Amino acid sequence: MRWSEGRRSGNVIDARGRGLPIAGGGIGMAVLALVVYLMGGDPTVVLNNAPQAAPAQAGKPAPGQPGGAQDQMSQFVSVVLADTEDTWSAIFKQKYGRDYEDPQLVLFTGAVQSACGLAQSAMGPFYCPNDHRVYIDLAFYQELKDRFGAGGDFAQAYVIAHEVGHHVQNLLGLSDKVHNAQQRSDKTTANALSVRLELQADCFAGVWGHHAQRTRNILEQGDLEEAINAAGAIGDDKLQRESRGYVRPESFTHGSSAQRQQWFKRGFDSGQLESCDTFGANQRLALN
């Protein structure tokens, strides 16, 4: 991926070394939340009841932590975020005639407080709609490579683009519609709605990739395959099979490997938001 000459975003908050380190009960909370997720539950229930930590703050990392302006990975993340800002700003202006509100991206280690509860490394990257921030511990990228076999810079970019896709859903009011529908639904239907929301975020990530490649020619040979491989590596069926030896589709919350790959590729191939109507695909689920 050609990124080194890209614009850096001013919306990265380096909170590494400033949050709550995982220790003692913190490990238990992180593991419990991960187990809840893998079993098809809502890990935010655990996060929201975890001990509170200091809010993420902008500024220099603590002594001994990597410097946000110096280390290569934070530079990479900043460039990818800037690229999503440019892409979605253009789409919002052209399609909706309105300005795009940039999200912030918080780098942290261990754990840090978000407006959605305690952000912990074990939960992986996530987007908090309450503060319009994406949270990521960069150690996740090593886990993505070592545990899931999904290395490569465009795989890493896909992760950020997916979380930014949730920000786009939030700005468009789609997230609120889904959450309202989930509150009126049984567990199986609520999970199905969650899957469609996640698959749409995958598709939006593909839309970003399409426009970034067309306007800035960022991709190198093998990059697209890296992102597709990453999407497949974190499918619910694969994670469930690895964690407990069998698969329960009714408990999926993010979609199968094949579904995640399919919707990312659909967005990448078309570059159109209209192609990302996961709620109208196959079976329509009412959101009103």
C-alpha positions as CSV (number, residue, x, y, z in Angstrom):
1,M,0.0,0.0,0.0
2,R,1.4,3.4,-1.0
3,W,0.9,5.5,2.1
4,S,4.1,7.2,3.2
5,E,3.5,10.3,1.1
6,G,-0.1,10.6,2.2
7,R,-1.6,13.4,4.3
8,R,-1.6,13.0,8.0
9,S,-4.8,13.5,10.0
10,G,-5.0,16.0,12.8
11,N,-7.7,13.8,14.5
12,V,-5.5,11.2,16.1
13,I,-5.3,11.2,19.9
14,D,-2.3,9.4,21.3
15,A,-3.4,8.2,24.7
16,R,-0.8,5.3,24.9
17,G,0.4,5.1,28.5
18,R,-2.3,7.5,29.7
19,G,-5.1,5.0,30.3
20,L,-5.7,2.1,32.7
21,P,-3.2,-0.8,32.3
22,I,-4.7,-4.3,32.3
23,A,-3.9,-5.9,35.6
24,G,-5.6,-8.1,38.2
25,G,-9.4,-7.8,37.7
26,G,-8.9,-5.9,34.5
27,I,-7.7,-9.1,32.8
28,G,-10.7,-10.9,34.1
29,M,-13.0,-8.3,32.7
30,A,-11.3,-8.3,29.3
31,V,-11.4,-12.1,29.1
32,L,-15.0,-12.2,30.2
33,A,-16.0,-9.6,27.6
34,L,-14.2,-11.6,24.9
35,V,-16.0,-14.8,25.9
36,V,-19.3,-13.0,25.9
37,Y,-18.6,-11.8,22.3
38,L,-17.6,-15.2,21.0
39,M,-20.7,-16.7,22.5
40,G,-22.9,-14.3,20.6
41,G,-23.6,-11.9,23.5
42,D,-23.1,-8.1,23.8
43,P,-19.6,-7.4,25.3
44,T,-20.6,-3.8,26.0
45,V,-22.6,-5.0,29.0
46,V,-19.3,-6.1,30.5
47,L,-17.4,-3.0,29.4
48,N,-20.0,-0.6,30.8
49,N,-19.8,-2.3,34.2
50,A,-16.1,-2.3,34.4
51,P,-14.1,0.1,36.7
52,Q,-13.7,3.6,35.3
53,A,-10.4,4.9,34.0
54,A,-9.0,8.2,33.1
55,P,-10.4,9.7,29.9
56,A,-8.3,9.7,26.8
57,Q,-6.3,12.9,26.5
58,A,-4.4,14.4,23.6
59,G,-0.7,15.0,24.0
60,K,2.6,13.2,24.3
61,P,2.7,9.6,25.5
62,A,4.1,8.8,28.9
63,P,7.8,8.0,29.2
64,G,8.8,4.7,27.7
65,Q,5.8,4.6,25.4
66,P,6.2,5.0,21.6
67,G,6.0,8.6,20.4
68,G,2.9,9.2,18.3
69,A,4.8,11.6,15.9
70,Q,7.7,9.2,15.5
71,D,6.7,5.6,15.3
72,Q,5.8,4.2,11.9
73,M,2.6,2.5,12.8
74,S,1.0,5.6,14.3
75,Q,2.0,7.5,11.1
76,F,0.3,4.8,9.0
77,V,-2.9,5.0,11.1
78,S,-2.9,8.8,10.7
79,V,-2.5,8.6,6.9
80,V,-5.3,6.0,6.6
81,L,-7.6,8.1,8.8
82,A,-6.8,11.2,6.7
83,D,-7.6,9.2,3.5
84,T,-11.0,8.2,4.9
85,E,-11.6,11.8,5.8
86,D,-10.9,12.9,2.2
87,T,-13.0,10.1,0.7
88,W,-16.1,10.6,2.9
89,S,-15.9,14.4,2.7
90,A,-16.2,14.2,-1.0
91,I,-19.0,11.6,-0.9
92,F,-21.1,13.5,1.6
93,K,-20.7,16.8,-0.3
94,Q,-21.6,15.2,-3.7
95,K,-24.4,12.8,-2.5
96,Y,-25.9,14.7,0.4
97,G,-24.8,18.3,0.0
98,R,-23.5,18.4,3.5
99,D,-20.2,18.4,5.3
100,Y,-18.8,15.2,6.7
101,E,-17.9,15.3,10.4
102,D,-14.5,13.8,10.9
103,P,-14.2,11.2,13.7
104,Q,-11.3,11.1,16.1
105,L,-9.1,8.1,16.5
106,V,-7.7,7.2,19.9
107,L,-4.5,5.1,20.2
108,F,-4.2,3.4,23.6
109,T,-2.5,0.6,25.4
110,G,-4.2,-1.8,27.8
111,A,-7.4,0.1,28.5
112,V,-8.8,3.6,28.3
113,Q,-12.1,5.2,29.1
114,S,-14.5,6.0,26.3
115,A,-18.0,7.5,26.3
116,C,-19.3,4.0,25.7
117,G,-17.5,2.4,28.6
118,L,-14.1,1.0,29.3
119,A,-12.1,0.3,26.1
120,Q,-9.9,-2.7,26.5
121,S,-7.3,-4.2,24.2
122,A,-8.9,-7.7,24.3
123,M,-12.0,-6.3,22.7
124,G,-10.2,-5.2,19.5
125,P,-10.8,-1.9,17.7
126,F,-14.2,-0.4,18.0
127,Y,-16.2,2.8,17.3
128,C,-18.1,4.7,20.0
129,P,-21.1,6.6,18.7
130,N,-21.4,8.6,21.9
131,D,-18.1,10.5,21.3
132,H,-17.6,9.9,17.6
133,R,-14.2,8.2,18.2
134,V,-12.5,5.0,17.0
135,Y,-10.4,3.3,19.6
136,I,-7.5,0.9,18.8
137,D,-4.6,-0.6,20.6
138,L,-2.0,-1.1,17.8
139,A,-1.0,-4.4,19.3
140,F,-4.2,-5.7,17.7
141,Y,-2.4,-5.6,14.3
142,Q,0.2,-8.1,15.6
143,E,-2.6,-10.3,16.8
144,L,-4.4,-10.0,13.4
145,K,-1.2,-11.3,11.8
146,D,-0.1,-13.9,14.3
147,R,-3.5,-15.3,15.4
148,F,-5.7,-14.8,12.4
149,G,-3.1,-15.0,9.6
150,A,-4.2,-11.7,8.2
151,G,-1.1,-9.5,7.9
152,G,-0.4,-6.7,5.5
153,D,-0.8,-2.9,5.5
154,F,-4.1,-2.9,3.5
155,A,-5.5,-5.5,5.9
156,Q,-4.7,-3.0,8.7
157,A,-6.2,-0.2,6.7
158,Y,-9.4,-2.2,6.3
159,V,-9.8,-2.5,10.0
160,I,-9.8,1.3,10.4
161,A,-12.0,1.8,7.4
162,H,-14.6,-0.6,8.9
163,E,-14.7,1.3,12.1
164,V,-15.0,4.6,10.2
165,G,-17.9,2.9,8.3
166,H,-19.7,2.7,11.7
167,H,-19.1,6.4,12.0
168,V,-20.7,7.0,8.6
169,Q,-23.7,4.9,9.7
170,N,-24.0,7.0,12.8
171,L,-23.9,10.3,10.9
172,L,-26.6,9.0,8.5
173,G,-28.9,7.8,11.3
174,L,-28.6,4.2,10.4
175,S,-27.2,3.1,13.7
176,D,-30.0,4.6,15.7
177,K,-32.6,2.9,13.5
178,V,-30.9,-0.5,14.0
179,H,-30.6,0.0,17.8
180,N,-34.2,1.0,18.1
181,A,-35.3,-2.0,16.0
182,Q,-33.2,-4.3,18.2
183,Q,-34.9,-3.0,21.3
184,R,-38.3,-4.2,19.9
185,S,-36.9,-7.6,18.7
186,D,-36.1,-11.0,20.1
187,K,-32.5,-12.1,20.6
188,T,-32.2,-13.9,17.2
189,T,-33.6,-10.9,15.3
190,A,-31.5,-8.4,17.2
191,N,-28.4,-10.5,16.3
192,A,-29.5,-10.6,12.6
193,L,-29.8,-6.8,12.6
194,S,-26.3,-6.5,14.2
195,V,-24.9,-8.7,11.4
196,R,-26.4,-6.5,8.7
197,L,-25.0,-3.4,10.4
198,E,-21.5,-4.9,10.5
199,L,-21.7,-6.1,6.9
200,Q,-22.7,-2.7,5.8
201,A,-19.7,-1.3,7.6
202,D,-17.6,-3.8,5.7
203,C,-19.2,-2.6,2.5
204,F,-18.5,1.0,3.4
205,A,-14.9,0.1,4.0
206,G,-14.9,-1.3,0.4
207,V,-16.4,2.0,-0.9
208,W,-13.6,3.9,0.7
209,G,-11.0,1.5,-0.8
210,H,-12.6,2.0,-4.3
211,H,-12.4,5.8,-4.1
212,A,-9.0,5.9,-2.5
213,Q,-7.6,3.7,-5.3
214,R,-9.3,5.6,-8.1
215,T,-8.3,9.1,-6.9
216,R,-5.0,8.4,-5.2
217,N,-3.8,5.1,-6.6
218,I,-2.9,3.7,-3.1
219,L,-2.9,-0.1,-3.9
220,E,0.0,-2.3,-4.7
221,Q,-0.1,-5.9,-5.9
222,G,-1.7,-8.2,-3.3
223,D,-3.2,-5.4,-1.3
224,L,-6.8,-6.2,-2.1
225,E,-6.3,-9.8,-1.3
226,E,-4.9,-8.8,2.1
227,A,-8.1,-6.9,3.0
228,I,-10.3,-9.7,1.8
229,N,-8.3,-12.2,3.7
230,A,-8.7,-10.1,6.9
231,A,-12.4,-9.8,6.4
232,G,-12.6,-13.6,6.2
233,A,-10.3,-14.2,9.1
234,I,-12.6,-12.5,11.6
235,G,-15.9,-14.0,10.5
236,D,-18.2,-15.3,13.2
237,D,-18.2,-18.8,11.9
238,K,-14.4,-19.0,11.9
239,L,-14.1,-17.5,15.4
240,Q,-16.8,-19.7,16.8
241,R,-15.3,-22.9,15.3
242,E,-11.9,-22.0,16.7
243,S,-13.2,-21.1,20.1
244,R,-15.7,-23.9,20.8
245,G,-15.5,-26.3,17.9
246,Y,-19.0,-25.7,16.4
247,V,-21.0,-22.9,14.8
248,R,-24.3,-21.3,15.8
249,P,-25.4,-19.0,13.0
250,E,-28.3,-17.6,15.0
251,S,-25.8,-16.1,17.5
252,F,-23.7,-14.4,14.8
253,T,-23.3,-10.6,15.4
254,H,-20.8,-9.7,12.7
255,G,-21.4,-12.1,9.8
256,S,-19.7,-15.2,8.4
257,S,-16.3,-15.1,6.7
258,A,-17.9,-15.4,3.3
259,Q,-20.4,-12.7,4.0
260,R,-17.8,-10.2,5.3
261,Q,-15.6,-10.9,2.2
262,Q,-18.6,-10.6,-0.1
263,W,-19.8,-7.2,1.2
264,F,-16.4,-5.7,1.4
265,K,-15.7,-6.7,-2.2
266,R,-19.2,-5.4,-3.3
267,G,-18.4,-2.0,-1.9
268,F,-14.9,-2.0,-3.4
269,D,-16.1,-3.0,-6.9
270,S,-19.0,-0.5,-7.1
271,G,-17.8,2.4,-5.0
272,Q,-21.5,3.2,-4.5
273,L,-23.3,3.5,-1.1
274,E,-26.4,2.1,-2.8
275,S,-24.7,-1.2,-3.2
276,C,-24.4,-1.5,0.6
277,D,-28.0,-2.0,1.4
278,T,-27.5,-5.0,3.6
279,F,-30.9,-4.6,5.1
280,G,-32.7,-5.0,1.8
281,A,-30.7,-8.0,0.7
282,N,-32.4,-11.4,0.6
283,Q,-34.8,-10.6,3.4
284,R,-35.9,-7.1,4.4
285,L,-35.8,-6.3,8.1
286,A,-37.9,-3.3,9.2
287,L,-36.0,-0.5,10.8
288,N,-38.8,1.9,11.4
